[in-house]
Amino acid sequence: MTRPTHDASSEARSGAARRLFLTAILLVSFVGCSSEPDFLRFVAMGDMGTGGPGQRKVAAVMAERARAEPIQFWLTLGDNIYPAGVLSPDSPEWIEKFESVYSDPALQVPVHPTLGNHDYLGLPLAQVQRSDRSAVWDMPGRYYRFSRFLSDGTEVAFFALDTEMILSGLTERIEDAPLGERMQMVRRIAGRTDADLSDPLVRYIAERVHVEDGWAVVRILFLASGTDREVSEAVVDEALAGSGTPDYPTQLDWLARELSESRARWKVVYGHHPLYGHNPRRGHSPVMIERLEPILVQGGADVYLAGHDHVLDMMKPIRGVHHITSGGGSGDD
């Protein structure tokens, strides 16, 4: 039996092959880690979900621009579905007023939404739940944050707000509001001036709806009519469970903490309602200025993006924050 001889050249070739293989792995890993862009290009747009000619015209121009200069994602600035949001994450309105409108391949990028006042006429949490059914719709909560990174490691942080919640004035637990005040709200919103607590259903609603959550009774009525049902305790429970409206200080505390702890070079905050505006119908929002502006300034926010006013409005910095309104998603007023 002949003993195998040691082939030094074969071993060298094998070692070289291993080194080449490892080098290839490192090169692929390095390229993979360097896939971040040198800059961000994204769309920020609100007040779009009509399904009508105005929205489709804007979407066509948006797609044309995105084909020439690709976008990495886009932000919705609320009023995603007109006139009254959606009652389900599977509502046909998602196809009619969103997916069929923005079907161009150039627009198939992540969408990071916020809620508007019209969305609150439906069930707000249905829009959060849409994330589980859509390839692009990415809304982990009523308010949330995410970051993008540039090729040099620069972080750009985005903070999505639920400004309808901030404006609601909801500061207490439902059971802390006096029943008499809640009864007045039910009468006012529902147009039931003869409503009486002796009516078991009226009492059931009043005991569960906070006086400052003005959309709650409207949601109940819309849910009943939109599903061809009579208002009942089951409809009330379904509408209130889908609203998901906690107190606004919790959200503002979250934003203050997230902004102060963020080390991002750029901080972009966005929501539906602007603080400042030149729309003669609305103008500035004293409530938003009082509650939100100190947090933006102290937290070092660079930009605040909003919709609501159906205009395009870019202002000079106010207390160091750039305010931009982009509410032309389905045309102007």
C-alpha positions, 0 to 999 in steps of 0.5 A: 500500500502506497502512502499518500504524499503531501501535496504542498501546492494543492494545499496552497491552492486550497488555502487561497480558495478559502481566503478568496471565499472569505474575502467574497463574504466580507465584500458582500457584507460590506456592500450590504452594510453600505446600502444606505442612500446618500440622501432621502427622497420621500413624499409627504402628503395629506387629505387625499383619500377621495378616489376622485379625479383630483386625487388621481391627477395628483397621484399620476404626477407623483408617480411621474416624478417618482419614476424620474427620481425614485422615492424611498417612502412616503408619509401620509398627513391624515385624512387618508380616506374620505369622507368618514375613514374606514370601519374595517381593515378589509373595507373595499374603500382601501382598494377604491381610494388608496391601492388602485390610486397609487398602483404605479410600481414607482409608488410601491414603497413603504407608507408611514401614515398618520390619522386625520379628523375624517379618519376619526369618523370611522374606526381609527384602529382599523387603519392601524390594523391595515398594516397586517394586510398591506404590502406597503401600509406601515402603521404600528400605532396611532403614534410612533417613530422610525428612523432612516440612515444615510450612507455616512451613518447620519440618522434621520428620525421621524415621529408620527403623531395623532393630532386629533387626539391632541386636540380632543382635550381628553385628559381623564378616564371615561369614568371620571367624567360626570355622567350628566356632562356625558349625557349632554354630549350624547344629546348634542352629537346625536341630535337627540334632545329628548334623550333620557337616561331612562332609556337603557341604550342611551344610558349605556352610551353615556356611561362609556363615552367621555364628554370630551371625545366628541367623535365617539357618538358619531362613530357609533352612528356611522358604524350602525349605518355603514353596516346596516345595523340598528344602534345596539350595545354590541355596536357601541362596544365595537365602535368604542373598541375601534376608536382607541382614544387615550388621553392626550398627555400620554402622547405628548409625554411620549413625544417629549421623551423620544425627542429628548432621548433621540441622538438623530441629526435630523428630527422630523415630526408630522401629523394632521393638524398644523400649528400655523397656517395662512388658510383664511378659513382656519389660520393658526391653531392656539391649542396646537401651539400651546400643547405641541410647540414647546415640546418641538422647540425643547426637543430640537425638532427641525421640521413639523409637517401637517395637512388639514388645510388643503394648501401647500404652505412652507414657512420661515422657521418659527422658534427654530422649527420649519412648518410645512403644510401639504394638504393638496393630496386630492386637489385644492379648495 
